[in-house]
Amino acid sequence: MSDDTEKPGVVIDVTPEPEQPPPSDEPAPEPQETQEPPRQKSRDSGSRLALIIAALALLLVVAALVFAYRYTRQASEDLAAVNASLSNSLAQQASLREQLGKSERAVSDQAQRLQTQQQKLEAQQKSVDAARESFTRQEQLLEQERERMQAREAELRASVADVHKRVGASGTQWMVSEAEYLARLANNRISLARDVGTARAALLLADQRLRDTGDPGWDSVRRQIARDLTLLDRIDMPDTVGISARLSSLAEQVPQLTLARATLGGASRSESEPKVEGDRSQRSWDTLLNDLWDGFKQTVRIRRNDQPVQAMLPPEQQYFLYENLRLYFETARLALARGDNKLFRESLATIDAWLDAHFDPTEKLTRVMRDSVRDLAKLDIFPPLPDVSASLKALQIRQQLNADLARPLAEPAEPSSEPTDE
């Protein structure tokens, strides 16, 4: 910025200085302009100071403006951040308020459920208290009943002891007799009716009767009964009811079988014999004899067959074929009921042969029925049964031994009884 620029409050004098007159001998009076140079210097220094002050003021204004701009910008950014933070805080507050509402509702629902559960628990507690009271009353009644039963048992024990004192050792004789009857029953059921189940139950009851006697002298008989029970347990008896039901089911399916194409039997000619035909003009006695022989061979033929000839069944006989097959099934059921292994297997073998001979082997029902018949033929409907008479024999031997041991005690009473019998 130049010094010539006019500033407010600063006056620049540009009046040209007057020419000085030449020097003279007379002293000239001092002009008033002699004071002008100091004033001019003071004015120049004042203008420079004003310029410096104005520049500093301008710089201060610019700095103040820059600072105010930056401060305003920073304040606006801070205000925007505060607004964003305030919005985020408001959103979080709204979310928290919503979650708080949900939590309050959940707590309310939970409190309601707890109240309901408390009511149920109170009702259950009342039921438990009532049941406990009922159980207490029943326990008291049971205790009273147990005391009565104990008293009754004591009375019965006293009565039994009294009976044992009066009867003595012979009081268990009825148990031994019952065991003998049961052992004989088991032997009869096995040998006569082949009833393994009843025989086993009878032997178990006989063993229980011998155990109830409390006499260790019957231990050998009980061991023999256990061996006979083991023999009975090893038997694999056929399921006669199931086999009979299976045969009956197969017999019901017989009318659904398809007959095979029966033939007249015999071997068919694979190729026809050539017929010799000659020129009739060349016939002679020799050709006539040959023609007669050929005609005889065409009339009479001898066929050789290894199998018997089977004729096609007429419709009225097909019914009897089905019925006979069903009768064989019924025969097998009868043999099963009688325990006749031979008749059972013969009937099934005949059914198998008839299925192969008279019915279509390509039909599924025929194959299924044939397989079932062959499976049934492998069964043993009359397996051998063990001899369980050893238990009865051991029991009888032990009874005889007990009688022999007790006989010397009864001999002194026999002489007194003989005269009375006479």
C-alpha beads as a LAMMPS data file, in Angstrom:
LAMMPS data file: protein, C-alpha beads

422 atoms
421 bonds

1 atom types
1 bond types

-500.0 500.0 xlo xhi
-500.0 500.0 ylo yhi
-500.0 500.0 zlo zhi

Masses

1 110.0

Atoms # bond

1 1 1 0.000 0.000 0.000
2 1 1 1.668 3.341 -1.179
3 1 1 2.041 6.469 0.882
4 1 1 0.048 8.531 -1.633
5 1 1 -3.171 6.686 -0.849
6 1 1 -5.477 8.985 1.006
7 1 1 -6.488 7.766 4.407
8 1 1 -9.203 9.286 6.520
9 1 1 -7.864 11.771 9.119
10 1 1 -4.557 12.160 7.265
11 1 1 -3.879 15.404 5.225
12 1 1 -1.100 15.305 2.740
13 1 1 0.193 18.703 1.686
14 1 1 1.445 18.832 -1.880
15 1 1 1.898 22.651 -2.208
16 1 1 5.175 23.406 -3.953
17 1 1 7.728 25.200 -1.909
18 1 1 8.365 28.915 -2.903
19 1 1 11.621 29.862 -4.446
20 1 1 14.104 31.321 -2.076
21 1 1 15.455 34.788 -3.005
22 1 1 19.081 35.198 -3.455
23 1 1 21.028 36.000 -0.428
24 1 1 21.468 39.660 0.427
25 1 1 23.516 41.573 2.755
26 1 1 20.612 42.535 4.807
27 1 1 19.347 40.178 7.145
28 1 1 16.125 39.078 6.010
29 1 1 13.331 38.467 8.360
30 1 1 12.640 34.934 9.310
31 1 1 9.822 33.626 7.286
32 1 1 6.976 31.702 8.868
33 1 1 7.650 28.703 6.659
34 1 1 10.643 27.841 8.666
35 1 1 8.342 25.746 10.873
36 1 1 6.949 23.653 7.997
37 1 1 9.492 20.791 7.788
38 1 1 8.904 19.506 11.335
39 1 1 5.200 19.557 10.812
40 1 1 5.565 17.603 7.613
41 1 1 7.610 14.948 9.368
42 1 1 5.083 14.644 12.126
43 1 1 2.373 14.213 9.576
44 1 1 4.324 11.466 7.773
45 1 1 4.957 9.585 11.005
46 1 1 1.302 9.931 11.987
47 1 1 0.152 8.582 8.669
48 1 1 2.443 5.579 8.940
49 1 1 1.225 4.855 12.431
50 1 1 -2.358 5.131 11.254
51 1 1 -1.612 2.785 8.396
52 1 1 -0.038 0.264 10.771
53 1 1 -2.935 0.535 13.134
54 1 1 -5.399 0.142 10.259
55 1 1 -3.497 -2.897 8.971
56 1 1 -3.449 -4.451 12.412
57 1 1 -7.119 -3.692 12.820
58 1 1 -7.778 -5.237 9.452
59 1 1 -5.762 -8.305 10.390
60 1 1 -7.604 -8.551 13.645
61 1 1 -10.904 -8.264 11.817
62 1 1 -9.880 -10.949 9.312
63 1 1 -8.625 -13.200 12.106
64 1 1 -11.817 -12.573 14.021
65 1 1 -13.847 -13.407 10.948
66 1 1 -11.850 -16.619 10.342
67 1 1 -12.123 -17.589 13.968
68 1 1 -15.838 -16.774 13.958
69 1 1 -16.300 -18.848 10.764
70 1 1 -14.415 -21.811 12.161
71 1 1 -16.145 -21.503 15.490
72 1 1 -19.552 -21.285 13.782
73 1 1 -18.732 -24.295 11.566
74 1 1 -17.446 -26.309 14.496
75 1 1 -20.494 -25.263 16.506
76 1 1 -22.810 -26.329 13.669
77 1 1 -21.004 -29.684 13.395
78 1 1 -21.171 -30.143 17.128
79 1 1 -24.822 -29.148 17.038
80 1 1 -25.487 -31.689 14.259
81 1 1 -23.660 -34.397 16.262
82 1 1 -25.641 -33.445 19.337
83 1 1 -28.854 -33.596 17.306
84 1 1 -27.878 -37.013 15.908
85 1 1 -26.961 -38.242 19.366
86 1 1 -30.222 -36.810 20.692
87 1 1 -32.171 -38.594 17.913
88 1 1 -30.334 -41.843 18.629
89 1 1 -31.004 -41.388 22.320
90 1 1 -34.666 -40.742 21.605
91 1 1 -34.830 -43.871 19.395
92 1 1 -33.089 -45.942 22.076
93 1 1 -35.386 -44.458 24.660
94 1 1 -38.409 -45.393 22.532
95 1 1 -37.006 -48.919 22.046
96 1 1 -36.305 -49.205 25.746
97 1 1 -39.779 -47.906 26.488
98 1 1 -41.233 -50.552 24.130
99 1 1 -39.094 -53.285 25.677
100 1 1 -40.080 -52.064 29.080
101 1 1 -43.718 -52.302 28.060
102 1 1 -43.182 -55.837 26.782
103 1 1 -41.339 -56.733 29.952
104 1 1 -44.137 -55.271 32.042
105 1 1 -46.700 -57.278 30.065
106 1 1 -44.554 -60.410 30.363
107 1 1 -44.174 -59.836 34.074
108 1 1 -47.913 -59.316 34.322
109 1 1 -48.590 -62.529 32.389
110 1 1 -46.021 -64.381 34.469
111 1 1 -47.599 -63.044 37.627
112 1 1 -51.002 -64.153 36.392
113 1 1 -49.658 -67.603 35.523
114 1 1 -47.946 -67.810 38.875
115 1 1 -51.172 -66.875 40.540
116 1 1 -53.026 -69.531 38.560
117 1 1 -50.294 -72.058 39.376
118 1 1 -50.487 -71.034 43.003
119 1 1 -54.209 -71.648 42.966
120 1 1 -53.661 -75.052 41.368
121 1 1 -50.981 -75.865 43.922
122 1 1 -53.296 -74.842 46.692
123 1 1 -56.016 -77.081 45.251
124 1 1 -53.533 -79.940 44.879
125 1 1 -52.287 -79.336 48.399
126 1 1 -55.855 -79.601 49.630
127 1 1 -56.288 -82.820 47.633
128 1 1 -53.018 -84.165 49.038
129 1 1 -54.095 -83.238 52.552
130 1 1 -57.427 -84.948 52.006
131 1 1 -55.697 -88.014 50.550
132 1 1 -53.220 -88.028 53.440
133 1 1 -56.070 -87.940 55.889
134 1 1 -57.802 -90.723 53.989
135 1 1 -54.577 -92.755 53.939
136 1 1 -54.147 -92.128 57.630
137 1 1 -57.640 -93.422 58.307
138 1 1 -57.034 -96.412 56.038
139 1 1 -53.714 -97.065 57.739
140 1 1 -55.450 -97.020 61.074
141 1 1 -58.100 -99.401 59.778
142 1 1 -55.396 -101.643 58.287
143 1 1 -53.502 -101.572 61.549
144 1 1 -56.628 -102.603 63.396
145 1 1 -57.297 -105.292 60.815
146 1 1 -53.678 -106.487 61.082
147 1 1 -53.995 -106.711 64.825
148 1 1 -57.192 -108.735 64.425
149 1 1 -55.480 -110.929 61.838
150 1 1 -52.526 -111.452 64.154
151 1 1 -54.863 -112.412 66.929
152 1 1 -56.705 -114.734 64.560
153 1 1 -53.428 -116.184 63.341
154 1 1 -52.342 -116.784 66.901
155 1 1 -55.618 -118.578 67.560
156 1 1 -55.190 -120.659 64.408
157 1 1 -51.589 -121.463 65.282
158 1 1 -52.718 -122.581 68.702
159 1 1 -55.470 -124.683 67.128
160 1 1 -53.046 -126.233 64.629
161 1 1 -50.558 -126.927 67.376
162 1 1 -53.310 -128.568 69.367
163 1 1 -54.296 -130.673 66.345
164 1 1 -50.667 -131.660 65.788
165 1 1 -50.374 -132.675 69.377
166 1 1 -53.472 -134.821 69.082
167 1 1 -52.836 -136.286 65.623
168 1 1 -49.039 -136.452 65.685
169 1 1 -46.941 -137.201 62.626
170 1 1 -49.874 -138.664 60.705
171 1 1 -51.188 -135.137 60.120
172 1 1 -49.068 -134.806 56.963
173 1 1 -50.231 -138.104 55.539
174 1 1 -52.989 -136.461 53.531
175 1 1 -50.362 -134.303 51.795
176 1 1 -48.360 -137.369 50.861
177 1 1 -51.509 -139.104 49.597
178 1 1 -52.389 -136.091 47.504
179 1 1 -48.857 -136.011 46.090
180 1 1 -49.162 -139.687 45.156
181 1 1 -52.471 -139.030 43.417
182 1 1 -50.970 -136.128 41.474
183 1 1 -47.950 -138.187 40.402
184 1 1 -50.264 -140.990 39.215
185 1 1 -52.375 -138.392 37.363
186 1 1 -49.283 -137.037 35.581
187 1 1 -48.264 -140.530 34.547
188 1 1 -51.730 -141.276 33.161
189 1 1 -51.982 -137.982 31.247
190 1 1 -48.640 -138.631 29.569
191 1 1 -49.201 -142.285 28.698
192 1 1 -52.893 -142.088 27.742
193 1 1 -53.689 -138.565 26.533
194 1 1 -50.176 -137.266 25.690
195 1 1 -51.091 -134.146 27.688
196 1 1 -47.714 -132.690 28.585
197 1 1 -49.113 -129.478 30.086
198 1 1 -51.412 -131.224 32.570
199 1 1 -48.720 -133.745 33.500
200 1 1 -46.239 -130.968 34.213
201 1 1 -48.752 -129.046 36.355
202 1 1 -49.579 -132.222 38.316
203 1 1 -45.894 -132.904 39.048
204 1 1 -45.410 -129.303 40.206
205 1 1 -48.363 -129.634 42.596
206 1 1 -47.029 -132.970 43.880
207 1 1 -43.653 -131.357 44.594
208 1 1 -45.420 -128.506 46.417
209 1 1 -47.362 -130.964 48.611
210 1 1 -44.176 -132.806 49.566
211 1 1 -42.525 -129.467 50.361
212 1 1 -45.437 -128.472 52.613
213 1 1 -44.934 -131.577 54.742
214 1 1 -41.682 -130.136 56.036
215 1 1 -40.200 -133.643 56.132
216 1 1 -36.652 -133.834 54.671
217 1 1 -37.179 -137.528 54.027
218 1 1 -39.039 -136.655 50.811
219 1 1 -36.073 -134.807 49.285
220 1 1 -35.054 -137.783 47.141
221 1 1 -38.603 -137.986 45.714
222 1 1 -38.564 -134.256 45.004
223 1 1 -35.245 -134.621 43.151
224 1 1 -36.792 -137.323 40.966
225 1 1 -39.804 -135.080 40.301
226 1 1 -37.400 -132.297 39.238
227 1 1 -35.682 -134.693 36.789
228 1 1 -39.052 -135.683 35.296
229 1 1 -40.007 -132.009 34.945
230 1 1 -36.754 -131.393 33.065
231 1 1 -37.619 -134.221 30.669
232 1 1 -41.042 -132.708 30.054
233 1 1 -39.558 -129.264 29.437
234 1 1 -37.303 -130.676 26.712
235 1 1 -40.235 -131.950 24.659
236 1 1 -41.141 -129.855 21.605
237 1 1 -44.803 -130.627 21.127
238 1 1 -46.331 -129.672 17.763
239 1 1 -48.954 -126.969 17.570
240 1 1 -51.818 -129.190 16.550
241 1 1 -54.345 -126.374 16.599
242 1 1 -52.219 -124.193 14.320
243 1 1 -51.441 -127.077 11.935
244 1 1 -55.126 -128.013 11.754
245 1 1 -56.071 -124.393 11.003
246 1 1 -53.420 -124.274 8.274
247 1 1 -54.736 -127.471 6.644
248 1 1 -58.278 -126.135 6.806
249 1 1 -57.182 -122.882 5.129
250 1 1 -55.448 -124.796 2.328
251 1 1 -58.549 -126.947 1.807
252 1 1 -60.690 -123.804 1.434
253 1 1 -58.403 -122.590 -1.392
254 1 1 -58.659 -125.807 -3.435
255 1 1 -61.568 -124.572 -5.668
256 1 1 -59.368 -121.640 -6.733
257 1 1 -56.731 -123.910 -8.287
258 1 1 -56.367 -124.003 -12.073
259 1 1 -56.336 -127.358 -13.874
260 1 1 -53.451 -128.174 -16.176
261 1 1 -53.981 -129.051 -19.851
262 1 1 -54.514 -132.767 -19.780
263 1 1 -53.527 -134.768 -22.867
264 1 1 -54.660 -138.072 -24.219
265 1 1 -51.260 -139.533 -23.448
266 1 1 -48.850 -141.424 -25.679
267 1 1 -45.996 -140.231 -27.855
268 1 1 -46.807 -138.168 -30.906
269 1 1 -45.142 -138.836 -34.189
270 1 1 -42.247 -136.537 -34.791
271 1 1 -42.296 -137.062 -38.492
272 1 1 -44.673 -138.902 -40.803
273 1 1 -43.545 -141.849 -42.752
274 1 1 -43.075 -141.154 -46.438
275 1 1 -45.699 -142.515 -48.677
276 1 1 -44.344 -144.350 -51.681
277 1 1 -46.277 -143.624 -54.750
278 1 1 -45.125 -145.059 -57.977
279 1 1 -46.287 -144.805 -61.460
280 1 1 -49.444 -146.829 -61.850
281 1 1 -48.213 -147.967 -65.231
282 1 1 -45.238 -149.677 -63.536
283 1 1 -47.257 -151.569 -60.899
284 1 1 -46.789 -155.308 -60.619
285 1 1 -47.380 -158.037 -58.111
286 1 1 -44.359 -156.886 -56.117
287 1 1 -45.560 -153.287 -55.899
288 1 1 -49.017 -154.511 -54.923
289 1 1 -47.596 -156.487 -52.022
290 1 1 -45.596 -153.456 -50.909
291 1 1 -48.684 -151.270 -51.009
292 1 1 -50.615 -153.758 -48.941
293 1 1 -47.811 -153.864 -46.349
294 1 1 -47.617 -150.084 -46.172
295 1 1 -51.363 -149.822 -45.741
296 1 1 -51.238 -152.396 -42.943
297 1 1 -48.520 -150.424 -41.148
298 1 1 -50.563 -147.210 -41.470
299 1 1 -53.585 -148.969 -40.010
300 1 1 -51.944 -150.662 -37.004
301 1 1 -49.311 -148.822 -34.923
302 1 1 -47.538 -149.898 -31.746
303 1 1 -46.592 -147.098 -29.352
304 1 1 -44.327 -147.509 -26.328
305 1 1 -44.921 -145.332 -23.229
306 1 1 -43.067 -145.411 -19.909
307 1 1 -45.924 -143.615 -18.129
308 1 1 -49.619 -144.549 -18.003
309 1 1 -51.841 -142.743 -20.430
310 1 1 -53.858 -139.935 -18.844
311 1 1 -57.102 -139.042 -20.467
312 1 1 -58.554 -135.564 -20.360
313 1 1 -61.107 -135.258 -17.590
314 1 1 -64.612 -134.335 -18.638
315 1 1 -66.232 -131.386 -16.864
316 1 1 -68.421 -133.566 -14.674
317 1 1 -65.340 -135.346 -13.278
318 1 1 -63.333 -132.210 -12.551
319 1 1 -65.634 -131.525 -9.603
320 1 1 -64.702 -134.886 -8.075
321 1 1 -61.009 -134.065 -8.540
322 1 1 -61.383 -130.929 -6.414
323 1 1 -63.498 -132.736 -3.825
324 1 1 -61.039 -135.632 -3.544
325 1 1 -58.207 -133.182 -3.002
326 1 1 -60.173 -131.526 -0.197
327 1 1 -60.878 -134.964 1.292
328 1 1 -57.139 -135.626 1.426
329 1 1 -56.692 -132.408 3.388
330 1 1 -59.420 -133.514 5.796
331 1 1 -57.717 -136.919 6.082
332 1 1 -54.494 -135.142 7.046
333 1 1 -56.406 -133.207 9.736
334 1 1 -57.891 -136.465 11.063
335 1 1 -54.449 -138.053 11.160
336 1 1 -53.189 -134.994 13.036
337 1 1 -55.951 -135.350 15.627
338 1 1 -55.213 -139.072 16.047
339 1 1 -51.442 -138.556 16.119
340 1 1 -50.963 -140.872 13.125
341 1 1 -47.690 -139.778 11.560
342 1 1 -47.866 -142.313 8.726
343 1 1 -51.370 -141.402 7.562
344 1 1 -50.568 -137.701 7.914
345 1 1 -47.524 -137.880 5.675
346 1 1 -49.185 -140.204 3.153
347 1 1 -52.101 -137.786 2.746
348 1 1 -49.746 -134.837 2.230
349 1 1 -47.661 -136.846 -0.262
350 1 1 -50.810 -137.655 -2.264
351 1 1 -51.811 -133.984 -2.249
352 1 1 -48.327 -133.033 -3.485
353 1 1 -48.502 -135.585 -6.301
354 1 1 -51.979 -134.450 -7.385
355 1 1 -50.876 -130.815 -7.449
356 1 1 -48.011 -131.739 -9.798
357 1 1 -50.132 -133.991 -11.988
358 1 1 -53.473 -132.239 -12.402
359 1 1 -52.960 -128.540 -11.732
360 1 1 -51.099 -125.766 -13.472
361 1 1 -47.603 -125.535 -11.943
362 1 1 -47.132 -121.982 -13.248
363 1 1 -49.943 -120.600 -11.070
364 1 1 -48.782 -118.877 -7.876
365 1 1 -51.494 -120.492 -5.748
366 1 1 -50.366 -123.949 -6.883
367 1 1 -46.752 -123.225 -5.962
368 1 1 -47.688 -121.745 -2.588
369 1 1 -49.944 -124.686 -1.736
370 1 1 -47.290 -127.202 -2.796
371 1 1 -44.628 -125.471 -0.670
372 1 1 -46.968 -125.381 2.329
373 1 1 -47.793 -129.073 1.956
374 1 1 -44.113 -129.994 1.767
375 1 1 -43.338 -127.915 4.876
376 1 1 -46.125 -129.623 6.791
377 1 1 -44.877 -133.043 5.701
378 1 1 -41.581 -132.380 7.520
379 1 1 -43.325 -132.006 10.905
380 1 1 -43.405 -134.744 13.512
381 1 1 -46.939 -134.701 14.893
382 1 1 -46.365 -137.634 17.249
383 1 1 -43.004 -137.154 18.996
384 1 1 -41.930 -139.730 21.600
385 1 1 -42.742 -138.796 25.189
386 1 1 -40.588 -139.541 28.233
387 1 1 -41.513 -141.898 31.016
388 1 1 -42.375 -139.960 34.183
389 1 1 -43.396 -142.970 36.237
390 1 1 -40.094 -142.820 38.153
391 1 1 -41.543 -140.086 40.392
392 1 1 -44.529 -142.247 41.308
393 1 1 -42.293 -145.256 41.944
394 1 1 -39.910 -143.251 44.138
395 1 1 -42.884 -141.901 46.125
396 1 1 -44.367 -145.358 46.628
397 1 1 -40.989 -146.789 47.683
398 1 1 -40.575 -144.008 50.230
399 1 1 -44.095 -144.598 51.565
400 1 1 -43.354 -148.296 51.957
401 1 1 -40.112 -147.513 53.763
402 1 1 -41.932 -145.203 56.176
403 1 1 -44.523 -147.902 56.794
404 1 1 -41.803 -150.481 57.487
405 1 1 -40.103 -148.136 59.943
406 1 1 -43.358 -147.503 61.800
407 1 1 -44.443 -151.174 61.910
408 1 1 -42.418 -152.280 64.995
409 1 1 -44.168 -149.634 67.067
410 1 1 -47.572 -151.076 66.140
411 1 1 -46.687 -154.785 66.662
412 1 1 -47.440 -154.928 70.446
413 1 1 -51.011 -153.940 69.749
414 1 1 -51.571 -156.766 67.197
415 1 1 -51.906 -159.709 69.695
416 1 1 -54.650 -157.933 71.591
417 1 1 -56.558 -157.277 68.350
418 1 1 -56.406 -160.889 67.027
419 1 1 -58.672 -162.488 69.704
420 1 1 -61.234 -159.823 69.165
421 1 1 -61.258 -160.525 65.411
422 1 1 -61.831 -164.211 66.050

Bonds

1 1 1 2
2 1 2 3
3 1 3 4
4 1 4 5
5 1 5 6
6 1 6 7
7 1 7 8
8 1 8 9
9 1 9 10
10 1 10 11
11 1 11 12
12 1 12 13
13 1 13 14
14 1 14 15
15 1 15 16
16 1 16 17
17 1 17 18
18 1 18 19
19 1 19 20
20 1 20 21
21 1 21 22
22 1 22 23
23 1 23 24
24 1 24 25
25 1 25 26
26 1 26 27
27 1 27 28
28 1 28 29
29 1 29 30
30 1 30 31
31 1 31 32
32 1 32 33
33 1 33 34
34 1 34 35
35 1 35 36
36 1 36 37
37 1 37 38
38 1 38 39
39 1 39 40
40 1 40 41
41 1 41 42
42 1 42 43
43 1 43 44
44 1 44 45
45 1 45 46
46 1 46 47
47 1 47 48
48 1 48 49
49 1 49 50
50 1 50 51
51 1 51 52
52 1 52 53
53 1 53 54
54 1 54 55
55 1 55 56
56 1 56 57
57 1 57 58
58 1 58 59
59 1 59 60
60 1 60 61
61 1 61 62
62 1 62 63
63 1 63 64
64 1 64 65
65 1 65 66
66 1 66 67
67 1 67 68
68 1 68 69
69 1 69 70
70 1 70 71
71 1 71 72
72 1 72 73
73 1 73 74
74 1 74 75
75 1 75 76
76 1 76 77
77 1 77 78
78 1 78 79
79 1 79 80
80 1 80 81
81 1 81 82
82 1 82 83
83 1 83 84
84 1 84 85
85 1 85 86
86 1 86 87
87 1 87 88
88 1 88 89
89 1 89 90
90 1 90 91
91 1 91 92
92 1 92 93
93 1 93 94
94 1 94 95
95 1 95 96
96 1 96 97
97 1 97 98
98 1 98 99
99 1 99 100
100 1 100 101
101 1 101 102
102 1 102 103
103 1 103 104
104 1 104 105
105 1 105 106
106 1 106 107
107 1 107 108
108 1 108 109
109 1 109 110
110 1 110 111
111 1 111 112
112 1 112 113
113 1 113 114
114 1 114 115
115 1 115 116
116 1 116 117
117 1 117 118
118 1 118 119
119 1 119 120
120 1 120 121
121 1 121 122
122 1 122 123
123 1 123 124
124 1 124 125
125 1 125 126
126 1 126 127
127 1 127 128
128 1 128 129
129 1 129 130
130 1 130 131
131 1 131 132
132 1 132 133
133 1 133 134
134 1 134 135
135 1 135 136
136 1 136 137
137 1 137 138
138 1 138 139
139 1 139 140
140 1 140 141
141 1 141 142
142 1 142 143
143 1 143 144
144 1 144 145
145 1 145 146
146 1 146 147
147 1 147 148
148 1 148 149
149 1 149 150
150 1 150 151
151 1 151 152
152 1 152 153
153 1 153 154
154 1 154 155
155 1 155 156
156 1 156 157
157 1 157 158
158 1 158 159
159 1 159 160
160 1 160 161
161 1 161 162
162 1 162 163
163 1 163 164
164 1 164 165
165 1 165 166
166 1 166 167
167 1 167 168
168 1 168 169
169 1 169 170
170 1 170 171
171 1 171 172
172 1 172 173
173 1 173 174
174 1 174 175
175 1 175 176
176 1 176 177
177 1 177 178
178 1 178 179
179 1 179 180
180 1 180 181
181 1 181 182
182 1 182 183
183 1 183 184
184 1 184 185
185 1 185 186
186 1 186 187
187 1 187 188
188 1 188 189
189 1 189 190
190 1 190 191
191 1 191 192
192 1 192 193
193 1 193 194
194 1 194 195
195 1 195 196
196 1 196 197
197 1 197 198
198 1 198 199
199 1 199 200
200 1 200 201
201 1 201 202
202 1 202 203
203 1 203 204
204 1 204 205
205 1 205 206
206 1 206 207
207 1 207 208
208 1 208 209
209 1 209 210
210 1 210 211
211 1 211 212
212 1 212 213
213 1 213 214
214 1 214 215
215 1 215 216
216 1 216 217
217 1 217 218
218 1 218 219
219 1 219 220
220 1 220 221
221 1 221 222
222 1 222 223
223 1 223 224
224 1 224 225
225 1 225 226
226 1 226 227
227 1 227 228
228 1 228 229
229 1 229 230
230 1 230 231
231 1 231 232
232 1 232 233
233 1 233 234
234 1 234 235
235 1 235 236
236 1 236 237
237 1 237 238
238 1 238 239
239 1 239 240
240 1 240 241
241 1 241 242
242 1 242 243
243 1 243 244
244 1 244 245
245 1 245 246
246 1 246 247
247 1 247 248
248 1 248 249
249 1 249 250
250 1 250 251
251 1 251 252
252 1 252 253
253 1 253 254
254 1 254 255
255 1 255 256
256 1 256 257
257 1 257 258
258 1 258 259
259 1 259 260
260 1 260 261
261 1 261 262
262 1 262 263
263 1 263 264
264 1 264 265
265 1 265 266
266 1 266 267
267 1 267 268
268 1 268 269
269 1 269 270
270 1 270 271
271 1 271 272
272 1 272 273
273 1 273 274
274 1 274 275
275 1 275 276
276 1 276 277
277 1 277 278
278 1 278 279
279 1 279 280
280 1 280 281
281 1 281 282
282 1 282 283
283 1 283 284
284 1 284 285
285 1 285 286
286 1 286 287
287 1 287 288
288 1 288 289
289 1 289 290
290 1 290 291
291 1 291 292
292 1 292 293
293 1 293 294
294 1 294 295
295 1 295 296
296 1 296 297
297 1 297 298
298 1 298 299
299 1 299 300
300 1 300 301
301 1 301 302
302 1 302 303
303 1 303 304
304 1 304 305
305 1 305 306
306 1 306 307
307 1 307 308
308 1 308 309
309 1 309 310
310 1 310 311
311 1 311 312
312 1 312 313
313 1 313 314
314 1 314 315
315 1 315 316
316 1 316 317
317 1 317 318
318 1 318 319
319 1 319 320
320 1 320 321
321 1 321 322
322 1 322 323
323 1 323 324
324 1 324 325
325 1 325 326
326 1 326 327
327 1 327 328
328 1 328 329
329 1 329 330
330 1 330 331
331 1 331 332
332 1 332 333
333 1 333 334
334 1 334 335
335 1 335 336
336 1 336 337
337 1 337 338
338 1 338 339
339 1 339 340
340 1 340 341
341 1 341 342
342 1 342 343
343 1 343 344
344 1 344 345
345 1 345 346
346 1 346 347
347 1 347 348
348 1 348 349
349 1 349 350
350 1 350 351
351 1 351 352
352 1 352 353
353 1 353 354
354 1 354 355
355 1 355 356
356 1 356 357
357 1 357 358
358 1 358 359
359 1 359 360
360 1 360 361
361 1 361 362
362 1 362 363
363 1 363 364
364 1 364 365
365 1 365 366
366 1 366 367
367 1 367 368
368 1 368 369
369 1 369 370
370 1 370 371
371 1 371 372
372 1 372 373
373 1 373 374
374 1 374 375
375 1 375 376
376 1 376 377
377 1 377 378
378 1 378 379
379 1 379 380
380 1 380 381
381 1 381 382
382 1 382 383
383 1 383 384
384 1 384 385
385 1 385 386
386 1 386 387
387 1 387 388
388 1 388 389
389 1 389 390
390 1 390 391
391 1 391 392
392 1 392 393
393 1 393 394
394 1 394 395
395 1 395 396
396 1 396 397
397 1 397 398
398 1 398 399
399 1 399 400
400 1 400 401
401 1 401 402
402 1 402 403
403 1 403 404
404 1 404 405
405 1 405 406
406 1 406 407
407 1 407 408
408 1 408 409
409 1 409 410
410 1 410 411
411 1 411 412
412 1 412 413
413 1 413 414
414 1 414 415
415 1 415 416
416 1 416 417
417 1 417 418
418 1 418 419
419 1 419 420
420 1 420 421
421 1 421 422
